[in-house]
Amino acid sequence: MNKKSLKSNYIEFKVGRSGEISSGKVKKYLKEINSPDITVDLSSMNVIDAAKVMVLASVYHSGKYPDGKIRCKLSGDCGYDFIHPFITKNLEFV
């Protein structure tokens, strides 16, 4: 896999100055990705924002790629117990 294709299916979300992640922003990033398998880096986010992005990403991505996978990178295992109930068939942790 070359660098360009690796970068094209990798998204890093960061909370902006407002501290909010909008559903429009998540949808915009996912619309630009043309791959059924993507990696989303949520390691700079708190657990609540990470859960929000994961659920939104799961819904939007499954509409475009029903058999696709979203691999989510979190900052350690501390949020796993909180986020685990939100995991759908297309989400997994890396």
SVG drawing of the C-alpha trace seen along z (x, -y; Angstrom):
<svg xmlns="http://www.w3.org/2000/svg" viewBox="-27 -28 31 35">
<polyline fill="none" stroke="black" stroke-width="0.4" points="0.0,0.0 1.5,-3.3 1.5,-6.4 -1.2,-8.2 -3.7,-5.3 -2.8,-5.0 -3.5,-8.7 -6.7,-8.7 -8.4,-6.3 -7.1,-7.9 -8.9,-10.6 -7.7,-12.4 -10.4,-14.3 -9.4,-17.0 -11.8,-19.2 -11.6,-22.8 -11.6,-25.9 -15.4,-25.7 -15.0,-22.2 -17.7,-20.9 -17.7,-18.2 -20.6,-18.8 -22.3,-16.0 -21.7,-18.0 -18.0,-17.9 -18.0,-14.1 -20.2,-13.6 -17.9,-15.9 -14.8,-14.0 -16.4,-10.6 -17.9,-11.8 -14.3,-12.6 -13.1,-9.1 -13.7,-6.5 -12.7,-3.4 -14.8,-0.8 -12.1,-0.4 -11.0,-3.5 -9.1,-4.4 -10.3,-7.2 -7.9,-8.7 -9.8,-9.9 -6.8,-9.8 -6.9,-13.6 -10.5,-13.6 -12.3,-13.0 -14.4,-9.9 -17.8,-11.7 -16.6,-13.4 -15.0,-10.2 -18.2,-8.2 -20.2,-10.9 -17.8,-10.7 -17.8,-6.9 -21.6,-6.7 -22.0,-9.3 -19.2,-7.8 -20.7,-4.4 -24.1,-5.6 -22.7,-7.7 -20.1,-5.1 -22.5,-2.2 -24.9,-4.0 -22.1,-4.4 -20.3,-1.0 -22.6,1.5 -19.8,4.0 -17.1,1.5 -15.1,1.2 -14.1,-1.8 -11.1,-1.2 -11.0,-3.6 -7.8,-4.6 -8.4,-5.9 -6.1,-7.2 -5.6,-4.1 -8.2,-1.7 -9.8,-4.1 -12.7,-4.9 -13.3,-1.4 -15.8,-0.5 -17.8,-3.7 -17.7,-3.4 -18.2,0.4 -22.0,0.3 -22.0,-2.0 -20.0,0.4 -21.9,1.5 -20.9,4.2 -18.7,1.8 -16.7,0.4 -13.6,1.9 -10.8,0.6 -7.1,0.5"/>
</svg>
